[in-house]
C-alpha cells in the first residue's frame, strides 16, 4: 500500500514537472526556428526545428524542405564567394539555427544590456547582503532603546506597495541628479527590510552564549560578525543572494522609468525592443529570453544545496 502511494505521488510530481518545463522547452526550441517555422499553422504541434528533424520524422514534405534549404544555402555560398560585379542574382541567405542568437547578440546590442544587468544585479546583491546582515546582527545580539519598536516600524514599511513609491523615489533621485545613472538603478535597492527580517530569524536561533563567550575571549563585535556569524550564516545568505539577484535581474518598471540612455538599459527593457508596431520578432525574442534565464538556471544549480538547507532551518527556533 505504501509503495503504491509513493508511485502515485511520484507520477503526479513528474506530470506536474512536465507541464512546468514544457513552456521553457518550447521557448528554447523556438529560439532555433526561422520565422516561417514559428508562424507555420497546422493541427500538428512541432516542438523541434526542421534542422533538427532529419531522420526523426519520416515525412516526404520534411525531406523536400530540407533538400531545398541545402540547395539554397549552396547557391548563396557560391554567389557570396564571387566579386560583387560578377554576381548574377541576389539571393537571401538561408536561415541557420543560430541566426536568432547572432541577431540578438550583434544587431540588438544585447551584450550591453546583459553586462549592465549583471553589474547592477551583482552590486545590489553584495551591498544588500552586507547591510542586511549588519542590521540583523544588531537587532539579534545588541540591546538599545526602542529596539523592538524600531524593528516593527521597519516591518511596517513592507506593507507599502512599490507602485506607491515610484513617484516619490523618482522625485528624490531627480533632486539628486541621479536620473539616468547607475546610481538610480542600484542605490534605492541596496536596503531590504525583508532581508533584515530573514537574517534576524536565523540569527535568533544561534545561542547567545556563543556571543558572550567570544566577547570574554577578547573578540570585538565586528570580529564576531565576520569571523563567527557570517561563516555560520552561509545557507541563509546564499538564499537571500538568490532572491536579491533574481529580483534585480527581472526588474523592468524601475529601470524603464529612471533610464533614458540606451547604454544604461537592462536586459528586461531590452526584451521589449523585439516588440514593434509591425509585429513581434518571435525568433530573436525567444533567443533573447533563453539567454536571459540561462544565468539564473546556472546560479540556482550551484546554490541549490544551501537554498534547500536554508529553507528547512530558517525561522525554526529550538
VENJO-V722337 format. One record per residue. N is the residue number from 1. RES is the residue in three letters. NEAR is the number of other C-alpha atoms within 10 Angstrom. D_FIRST is the distance of its C-alpha to the first C-alpha in whole Angstrom. Layout:
# VENJO-V722337
n=N res=RES near=NEAR d_first=D_FIRST
n=N res=RES near=NEAR d_first=D_FIRST
This chain:
# VENJO-V722337
n=1 res=UNK near=6 d_first=0
n=2 res=UNK near=6 d_first=4
n=3 res=UNK near=8 d_first=5
n=4 res=UNK near=9 d_first=5
n=5 res=UNK near=10 d_first=6
n=6 res=UNK near=11 d_first=9
n=7 res=UNK near=12 d_first=10
n=8 res=UNK near=11 d_first=11
n=9 res=UNK near=12 d_first=13
n=10 res=UNK near=12 d_first=14
n=11 res=UNK near=12 d_first=15
n=12 res=UNK near=12 d_first=17
n=13 res=UNK near=12 d_first=19
n=14 res=UNK near=12 d_first=20
n=15 res=UNK near=12 d_first=21
n=16 res=UNK near=11 d_first=23
n=17 res=UNK near=11 d_first=24
n=18 res=UNK near=12 d_first=26
n=19 res=UNK near=11 d_first=27
n=20 res=UNK near=11 d_first=29
n=21 res=UNK near=11 d_first=30
n=22 res=UNK near=12 d_first=32
n=23 res=UNK near=11 d_first=35
n=24 res=UNK near=15 d_first=36
n=25 res=UNK near=15 d_first=35
n=26 res=UNK near=14 d_first=38
n=27 res=UNK near=19 d_first=40
n=28 res=UNK near=20 d_first=40
n=29 res=UNK near=20 d_first=41
n=30 res=UNK near=26 d_first=43
n=31 res=UNK near=27 d_first=45
n=32 res=UNK near=26 d_first=46
n=33 res=UNK near=28 d_first=47
n=34 res=UNK near=23 d_first=51
n=35 res=UNK near=16 d_first=52
n=36 res=UNK near=10 d_first=52
n=37 res=UNK near=15 d_first=49
n=38 res=UNK near=16 d_first=47
n=39 res=UNK near=11 d_first=49
n=40 res=UNK near=10 d_first=49
n=41 res=UNK near=9 d_first=47
n=42 res=UNK near=7 d_first=45
n=43 res=UNK near=5 d_first=42
n=44 res=UNK near=6 d_first=40
n=45 res=UNK near=8 d_first=39
n=46 res=UNK near=14 d_first=40
n=47 res=UNK near=15 d_first=38
n=48 res=UNK near=17 d_first=40
n=49 res=UNK near=17 d_first=44
n=50 res=UNK near=19 d_first=46
n=51 res=UNK near=16 d_first=48
n=52 res=UNK near=12 d_first=44
n=53 res=UNK near=13 d_first=44
n=54 res=UNK near=13 d_first=46
n=55 res=UNK near=9 d_first=44
n=56 res=UNK near=9 d_first=41
n=57 res=UNK near=11 d_first=42
n=58 res=UNK near=10 d_first=44
n=59 res=UNK near=10 d_first=46
n=60 res=UNK near=9 d_first=50
n=61 res=UNK near=10 d_first=51
n=62 res=UNK near=16 d_first=49
n=63 res=UNK near=16 d_first=51
n=64 res=UNK near=11 d_first=54
n=65 res=UNK near=13 d_first=53
n=66 res=UNK near=16 d_first=53
n=67 res=UNK near=12 d_first=56
n=68 res=UNK near=12 d_first=58
n=69 res=UNK near=16 d_first=57
n=70 res=UNK near=13 d_first=58
n=71 res=UNK near=13 d_first=61
n=72 res=UNK near=17 d_first=61
n=73 res=UNK near=17 d_first=60
n=74 res=UNK near=14 d_first=63
n=75 res=UNK near=15 d_first=66
n=76 res=UNK near=17 d_first=65
n=77 res=UNK near=14 d_first=65
n=78 res=UNK near=11 d_first=69
n=79 res=UNK near=16 d_first=70
n=80 res=UNK near=14 d_first=69
n=81 res=UNK near=10 d_first=71
n=82 res=UNK near=11 d_first=74
n=83 res=UNK near=8 d_first=77
n=84 res=UNK near=11 d_first=76
n=85 res=UNK near=6 d_first=80
n=86 res=UNK near=9 d_first=79
n=87 res=UNK near=13 d_first=75
n=88 res=UNK near=9 d_first=76
n=89 res=UNK near=9 d_first=73
n=90 res=UNK near=10 d_first=71
n=91 res=UNK near=14 d_first=67
n=92 res=UNK near=10 d_first=64
n=93 res=UNK near=13 d_first=62
n=94 res=UNK near=17 d_first=58
n=95 res=UNK near=17 d_first=55
n=96 res=UNK near=14 d_first=53
n=97 res=UNK near=18 d_first=50
n=98 res=UNK near=14 d_first=51
n=99 res=UNK near=18 d_first=54
n=100 res=UNK near=24 d_first=52
n=101 res=UNK near=21 d_first=51
n=102 res=UNK near=15 d_first=55
n=103 res=UNK near=16 d_first=56
n=104 res=UNK near=22 d_first=54
n=105 res=UNK near=19 d_first=55
n=106 res=UNK near=11 d_first=59
n=107 res=UNK near=10 d_first=60
n=108 res=UNK near=17 d_first=58
n=109 res=UNK near=14 d_first=58
n=110 res=UNK near=23 d_first=55
n=111 res=UNK near=14 d_first=55
n=112 res=UNK near=19 d_first=57
n=113 res=UNK near=22 d_first=55
n=114 res=UNK near=20 d_first=52
n=115 res=UNK near=15 d_first=54
n=116 res=UNK near=19 d_first=55
n=117 res=UNK near=24 d_first=52
n=118 res=UNK near=18 d_first=51
n=119 res=UNK near=15 d_first=54
n=120 res=UNK near=19 d_first=53
n=121 res=UNK near=24 d_first=49
n=122 res=UNK near=17 d_first=50
n=123 res=UNK near=16 d_first=53
n=124 res=UNK near=24 d_first=51
n=125 res=UNK near=23 d_first=48
n=126 res=UNK near=14 d_first=50
n=127 res=UNK near=16 d_first=52
n=128 res=UNK near=24 d_first=50
n=129 res=UNK near=22 d_first=48
n=130 res=UNK near=15 d_first=51
n=131 res=UNK near=16 d_first=52
n=132 res=UNK near=24 d_first=49
n=133 res=UNK near=24 d_first=48
n=134 res=UNK near=18 d_first=52
n=135 res=UNK near=19 d_first=51
n=136 res=UNK near=23 d_first=48
n=137 res=UNK near=21 d_first=49
n=138 res=UNK near=15 d_first=52
n=139 res=UNK near=21 d_first=50
n=140 res=UNK near=19 d_first=48
n=141 res=UNK near=15 d_first=50
n=142 res=UNK near=10 d_first=54
n=143 res=UNK near=10 d_first=55
n=144 res=UNK near=8 d_first=58
n=145 res=UNK near=7 d_first=59
n=146 res=UNK near=9 d_first=57
n=147 res=UNK near=14 d_first=54
n=148 res=UNK near=12 d_first=51
n=149 res=UNK near=10 d_first=53
n=150 res=UNK near=12 d_first=54
n=151 res=UNK near=16 d_first=50
n=152 res=UNK near=11 d_first=49
n=153 res=UNK near=11 d_first=52
n=154 res=UNK near=16 d_first=51
n=155 res=UNK near=14 d_first=47
n=156 res=UNK near=11 d_first=49
n=157 res=UNK near=11 d_first=50
n=158 res=UNK near=12 d_first=47
n=159 res=UNK near=8 d_first=47
n=160 res=UNK near=9 d_first=50
n=161 res=UNK near=9 d_first=49
n=162 res=UNK near=11 d_first=50
n=163 res=UNK near=9 d_first=52
n=164 res=UNK near=9 d_first=54
n=165 res=UNK near=10 d_first=55
n=166 res=UNK near=14 d_first=56
n=167 res=UNK near=12 d_first=60
n=168 res=UNK near=10 d_first=61
n=169 res=UNK near=16 d_first=59
n=170 res=UNK near=17 d_first=61
n=171 res=UNK near=12 d_first=64
n=172 res=UNK near=12 d_first=64
n=173 res=UNK near=19 d_first=64
n=174 res=UNK near=14 d_first=67
n=175 res=UNK near=10 d_first=69
n=176 res=UNK near=10 d_first=68
n=177 res=UNK near=12 d_first=68
n=178 res=UNK near=17 d_first=65
n=179 res=UNK near=19 d_first=64
n=180 res=UNK near=21 d_first=63
n=181 res=UNK near=15 d_first=63
n=182 res=UNK near=17 d_first=60
n=183 res=UNK near=14 d_first=60
n=184 res=UNK near=22 d_first=59
n=185 res=UNK near=28 d_first=56
n=186 res=UNK near=20 d_first=55
n=187 res=UNK near=16 d_first=57
n=188 res=UNK near=13 d_first=55
n=189 res=UNK near=16 d_first=52
n=190 res=UNK near=18 d_first=52
n=191 res=UNK near=18 d_first=52
n=192 res=UNK near=17 d_first=48
n=193 res=UNK near=17 d_first=47
n=194 res=UNK near=15 d_first=44
n=195 res=UNK near=24 d_first=44
n=196 res=UNK near=24 d_first=46
n=197 res=UNK near=20 d_first=43
n=198 res=UNK near=20 d_first=40
n=199 res=UNK near=25 d_first=42
n=200 res=UNK near=23 d_first=44
n=201 res=UNK near=19 d_first=40
n=202 res=UNK near=22 d_first=39
n=203 res=UNK near=24 d_first=43
n=204 res=UNK near=19 d_first=42
n=205 res=UNK near=15 d_first=39
n=206 res=UNK near=17 d_first=42
n=207 res=UNK near=10 d_first=44
n=208 res=UNK near=12 d_first=47
n=209 res=UNK near=9 d_first=48
n=210 res=UNK near=12 d_first=48
n=211 res=UNK near=18 d_first=51
n=212 res=UNK near=12 d_first=53
n=213 res=UNK near=11 d_first=53
n=214 res=UNK near=15 d_first=53
n=215 res=UNK near=14 d_first=56
n=216 res=UNK near=9 d_first=58
n=217 res=UNK near=8 d_first=58
n=218 res=UNK near=10 d_first=60
n=219 res=UNK near=16 d_first=57
n=220 res=UNK near=12 d_first=59
n=221 res=UNK near=15 d_first=56
n=222 res=UNK near=12 d_first=56
n=223 res=UNK near=13 d_first=56
n=224 res=UNK near=16 d_first=53
n=225 res=UNK near=17 d_first=51
n=226 res=UNK near=12 d_first=52
n=227 res=UNK near=11 d_first=51
n=228 res=UNK near=15 d_first=48
n=229 res=UNK near=18 d_first=47
n=230 res=UNK near=15 d_first=46
n=231 res=UNK near=11 d_first=45
n=232 res=UNK near=15 d_first=42
n=233 res=UNK near=16 d_first=42
n=234 res=UNK near=15 d_first=41
n=235 res=UNK near=23 d_first=37
n=236 res=UNK near=25 d_first=38
n=237 res=UNK near=24 d_first=41
n=238 res=UNK near=19 d_first=40
n=239 res=UNK near=23 d_first=37
n=240 res=UNK near=23 d_first=41
n=241 res=UNK near=23 d_first=42
n=242 res=UNK near=19 d_first=40
n=243 res=UNK near=14 d_first=40
n=244 res=UNK near=22 d_first=44
n=245 res=UNK near=23 d_first=44
n=246 res=UNK near=17 d_first=42
n=247 res=UNK near=15 d_first=44
n=248 res=UNK near=23 d_first=47
n=249 res=UNK near=24 d_first=46
n=250 res=UNK near=16 d_first=45
n=251 res=UNK near=18 d_first=48
n=252 res=UNK near=18 d_first=50
n=253 res=UNK near=12 d_first=52
n=254 res=UNK near=17 d_first=54
n=255 res=UNK near=21 d_first=55
n=256 res=UNK near=17 d_first=56
n=257 res=UNK near=15 d_first=58
n=258 res=UNK near=23 d_first=60
n=259 res=UNK near=19 d_first=61
n=260 res=UNK near=13 d_first=63
n=261 res=UNK near=9 d_first=64
n=262 res=UNK near=13 d_first=62
n=263 res=UNK near=12 d_first=62
n=264 res=UNK near=20 d_first=60
n=265 res=UNK near=25 d_first=57
n=266 res=UNK near=29 d_first=54
n=267 res=UNK near=26 d_first=51
n=268 res=UNK near=21 d_first=49
n=269 res=UNK near=18 d_first=53
n=270 res=UNK near=21 d_first=54
n=271 res=UNK near=20 d_first=51
n=272 res=UNK near=12 d_first=53
n=273 res=UNK near=12 d_first=56
n=274 res=UNK near=18 d_first=54
n=275 res=UNK near=12 d_first=54
n=276 res=UNK near=9 d_first=57
n=277 res=UNK near=5 d_first=59
n=278 res=UNK near=6 d_first=59
n=279 res=UNK near=8 d_first=56
n=280 res=UNK near=13 d_first=53
n=281 res=UNK near=14 d_first=53
n=282 res=UNK near=20 d_first=49
n=283 res=UNK near=28 d_first=49
n=284 res=UNK near=27 d_first=51
n=285 res=UNK near=23 d_first=49
n=286 res=UNK near=25 d_first=45
n=287 res=UNK near=25 d_first=47
n=288 res=UNK near=27 d_first=48
n=289 res=UNK near=18 d_first=45
n=290 res=UNK near=19 d_first=43
n=291 res=UNK near=19 d_first=46
n=292 res=UNK near=19 d_first=45
n=293 res=UNK near=15 d_first=41
n=294 res=UNK near=10 d_first=41
n=295 res=UNK near=13 d_first=43
n=296 res=UNK near=14 d_first=40
n=297 res=UNK near=10 d_first=37
n=298 res=UNK near=10 d_first=39
n=299 res=UNK near=15 d_first=39
n=300 res=UNK near=15 d_first=36
n=301 res=UNK near=10 d_first=35
n=302 res=UNK near=10 d_first=37
n=303 res=UNK near=15 d_first=36
n=304 res=UNK near=15 d_first=32
n=305 res=UNK near=13 d_first=32
n=306 res=UNK near=17 d_first=34
n=307 res=UNK near=21 d_first=33
n=308 res=UNK near=13 d_first=29
n=309 res=UNK near=14 d_first=31
n=310 res=UNK near=20 d_first=33
n=311 res=UNK near=13 d_first=31
n=312 res=UNK near=11 d_first=29
n=313 res=UNK near=14 d_first=32
n=314 res=UNK near=18 d_first=34
n=315 res=UNK near=17 d_first=35
n=316 res=UNK near=11 d_first=33
n=317 res=UNK near=11 d_first=36
n=318 res=UNK near=7 d_first=35
